[in-house]
Amino acid sequence: MNYNKKFRVKARHRIKLANIDPNFCDDRESESAAKAEIEAYREKLQRLQFLMYAEDKHSLLICLQAMDAAGKDGTIQHVIGAMNPQSCVVHAFKAPSVEDASHDFLWRVHKAVGPRGTVTIFNRSQYEDVLVTRVHHLVPKKVWRQRFAQINAFEKELADNGSLILKFFLHISKDEQLRRFKQRLDDPTKQWKISESDYREREFWNDYIDAYEDVLKECSTDYAPWFVIPSNHKWFRNLAVSQIIVEHLEALEMKFPKPAVDLKQIERKYHHAAEQKAKKN
């Protein structure tokens, strides 16, 4: 199945997240049934990232948004784990600093975008300023409403300058979130990740869903599409995200650049000379 087509949000199209099954895992019965396919996509990601780095014409920006515990960190680990970290960077956007707040809301985001040849992953992103600020009434409606157009213009500028932008909403159920919270409570290696505020935010679940549905409608574009990824099954989330990234990178039709030096001259000067020297010895 082509997950790019299945999970992509059409421009200006309103979707109801309640109608998308977060348990969806296509025709695969388990992680083991998809293991070989997942690994194949990881190998392709590695090859395509190296090609993008060498060609130095494009960059890749991946934006991850989700409810708490939906798997943003796990997705980052999966994607980055398949790539050379030398040309990858991850930014986690939390509450703005005093300096951030003294600028326009996109200032801290724009400076975090990587240069050509690199992969940048946003753990949360520019969309926090039309989600959290809306749900908690931190700015008036007329302010967050106009930010949709500002974000679209920002992403269009990036795309026009060679950035491939892919945005993923990791869709889990409210029950699955609670189950993962309980797992964190029971796991000493993950207890540091849980806080009481995580549980308090559950009270705003429906408000966040409404806000996300507006984001998906207003900001899924041809140049920066949104994808809603069923994420109750972590392994399927990784499979779908990998397939979508691979398909879009392959569509760039990247090529290795031609050498900037005379290879034959270098071969004659160094390798041929070394061979002649070895024969004499």
ZAMARGU-4260 file (C-alpha; in steps of 0.2 Angstrom, whole numbers, plus 5000, padded with zeros to 4 digits):
<rodrens>
0) 5000/5000/5000 | 5006/5018/4996 | 5006/5027/5013 | 5010/5043/5005 | 4993/5043/4996
5) 4983/5035/5010 | 4989/5046/5025 | 4992/5062/5016 | 4980/5076/5020 | 4973/5085/5005
10) 4975/5104/5004 | 4961/5113/5011 | 4952/5097/5016 | 4945/5095/5033 | 4947/5078/5041
15) 4940/5071/5057 | 4953/5062/5067 | 4940/5052/5075 | 4937/5043/5059 | 4955/5038/5057
20) 4959/5022/5066 | 4975/5024/5077 | 4976/5005/5077 | 4977/5003/5058 | 4992/4992/5053
25) 4987/4987/5035 | 4987/4969/5032 | 5002/4965/5044 | 4998/4955/5059 | 5013/4959/5069
30) 5030/4968/5070 | 5039/4952/5065 | 5029/4952/5049 | 5035/4969/5044 | 5053/4968/5050
35) 5061/4964/5034 | 5051/4979/5025 | 5056/4991/5039 | 5074/4986/5038 | 5074/4988/5019
40) 5067/5006/5021 | 5080/5010/5034 | 5094/5005/5021 | 5086/5016/5008 | 5085/5031/5020
45) 5104/5028/5023 | 5108/5028/5005 | 5097/5043/5000 | 5103/5054/5015 | 5121/5051/5009
50) 5116/5055/4991 | 5107/5071/4997 | 5123/5076/5007 | 5134/5073/4992 | 5123/5082/4980
55) 5121/5097/4991 | 5106/5104/4982 | 5092/5100/4994 | 5088/5098/5013 | 5075/5088/5022
60) 5064/5095/5036 | 5054/5083/5046 | 5041/5090/5058 | 5033/5079/5071 | 5018/5084/5081
65) 5007/5073/5092 | 4999/5071/5109 | 5011/5067/5123 | 5018/5049/5122 | 5013/5046/5104
70) 5031/5042/5099 | 5040/5057/5093 | 5056/5052/5102 | 5054/5034/5095 | 5051/5040/5077
75) 5067/5051/5078 | 5077/5037/5085 | 5071/5026/5071 | 5074/5039/5057 | 5090/5046/5063
80) 5096/5028/5068 | 5096/5024/5049 | 5106/5040/5044 | 5123/5047/5047 | 5121/5059/5062
85) 5135/5070/5055 | 5123/5078/5044 | 5107/5077/5055 | 5101/5088/5069 | 5086/5087/5080
90) 5077/5102/5088 | 5065/5101/5102 | 5054/5116/5104 | 5048/5119/5121 | 5042/5135/5130
95) 5050/5150/5121 | 5064/5158/5130 | 5064/5177/5135 | 5074/5180/5119 | 5063/5170/5108
100) 5048/5179/5115 | 5055/5195/5111 | 5055/5191/5092 | 5041/5185/5080 | 5035/5167/5084
105) 5044/5160/5069 | 5061/5168/5073 | 5068/5153/5083 | 5061/5141/5071 | 5069/5148/5055
110) 5086/5149/5063 | 5084/5130/5067 | 5082/5125/5049 | 5097/5116/5043 | 5107/5120/5027
115) 5107/5111/5011 | 5113/5093/5012 | 5107/5090/5029 | 5092/5082/5038 | 5083/5092/5052
120) 5070/5085/5063 | 5058/5096/5073 | 5051/5088/5089 | 5036/5099/5090 | 5038/5114/5079
125) 5031/5130/5073 | 5014/5123/5075 | 5015/5124/5094 | 5010/5142/5091 | 4993/5138/5084
130) 4991/5123/5096 | 4996/5126/5114 | 4993/5145/5113 | 4976/5142/5106 | 4970/5128/5118
135) 4977/5138/5133 | 4971/5155/5127 | 4988/5162/5128 | 4985/5174/5113 | 4968/5180/5105
140) 4960/5170/5092 | 4964/5183/5078 | 4982/5181/5082 | 4983/5162/5081 | 4971/5162/5066
145) 4983/5173/5056 | 4998/5162/5060 | 4991/5149/5048 | 4995/5160/5033 | 5012/5165/5041
150) 5017/5147/5043 | 5012/5143/5025 | 5022/5158/5019 | 5037/5152/5029 | 5036/5135/5023
155) 5034/5140/5005 | 5050/5151/5006 | 5060/5136/5013 | 5053/5124/4999 | 5057/5137/4985
160) 5075/5137/4992 | 5077/5118/4991 | 5069/5111/5007 | 5059/5095/5006 | 5046/5097/5020
165) 5037/5083/5027 | 5025/5085/5042 | 5019/5070/5052 | 5005/5070/5065 | 5007/5054/5075
170) 4989/5048/5079 | 4986/5038/5095 | 4970/5035/5105 | 4967/5043/5122 | 4967/5025/5130
175) 4984/5021/5122 | 4991/5037/5129 | 4985/5032/5146 | 4993/5015/5144 | 5009/5022/5139
180) 5009/5034/5154 | 5007/5019/5165 | 5021/5010/5157 | 5032/5025/5161 | 5027/5025/5179
185) 5031/5007/5180 | 5048/5008/5171 | 5062/5016/5181 | 5071/5020/5165 | 5056/5031/5159
190) 5050/5038/5175 | 5059/5054/5172 | 5048/5057/5157 | 5032/5058/5166 | 5025/5073/5176
195) 5008/5078/5183 | 5006/5090/5169 | 5005/5076/5157 | 4989/5070/5165 | 4982/5087/5167
200) 4984/5090/5148 | 4972/5075/5145 | 4958/5086/5151 | 4961/5097/5135 | 4961/5082/5123
205) 4946/5087/5113 | 4952/5105/5112 | 4969/5099/5105 | 4960/5088/5093 | 4950/5103/5086
210) 4966/5113/5085 | 4975/5099/5076 | 4960/5097/5063 | 4962/5115/5059 | 4981/5114/5057
215) 4979/5099/5045 | 4966/5109/5035 | 4974/5125/5034 | 4992/5120/5033 | 4993/5104/5022
220) 5000/5110/5005 | 5008/5103/4990 | 5025/5110/4995 | 5023/5105/5014 | 5011/5091/5016
225) 5004/5084/5032 | 5002/5065/5035 | 4991/5058/5049 | 5000/5042/5054 | 4991/5028/5064
230) 5003/5026/5079 | 4995/5014/5092 | 5007/5001/5085 | 5025/5009/5086 | 5032/4997/5072
235) 5019/5002/5060 | 5022/5020/5063 | 5040/5018/5059 | 5036/5008/5043 | 5024/5021/5037
240) 5035/5036/5041 | 5050/5028/5033 | 5040/5023/5017 | 5034/5041/5015 | 5051/5049/5017
245) 5059/5037/5005 | 5046/5040/4992 | 5048/5059/4993 | 5067/5058/4993 | 5067/5047/4978
250) 5056/5059/4969 | 5070/5072/4970 | 5080/5061/4957 | 5096/5066/4966 | 5113/5062/4958
255) 5131/5062/4964 | 5140/5077/4958 | 5153/5076/4945 | 5171/5077/4952 | 5179/5094/4953
260) 5196/5088/4949 | 5204/5078/4934 | 5203/5060/4941 | 5215/5053/4927 | 5228/5066/4931
265) 5227/5062/4950 | 5228/5043/4946 | 5243/5045/4935 | 5252/5057/4947 | 5249/5046/4963
270) 5244/5029/4959 | 5254/5026/4944 | 5269/5033/4952 | 5267/5022/4967 | 5265/5007/4956
275) 5281/5011/4947 | 5290/5014/4964 | 5284/4997/4970 | 5290/4988/4955 | 5308/4995/4957
280) 5308/4990/4975
</rodrens>
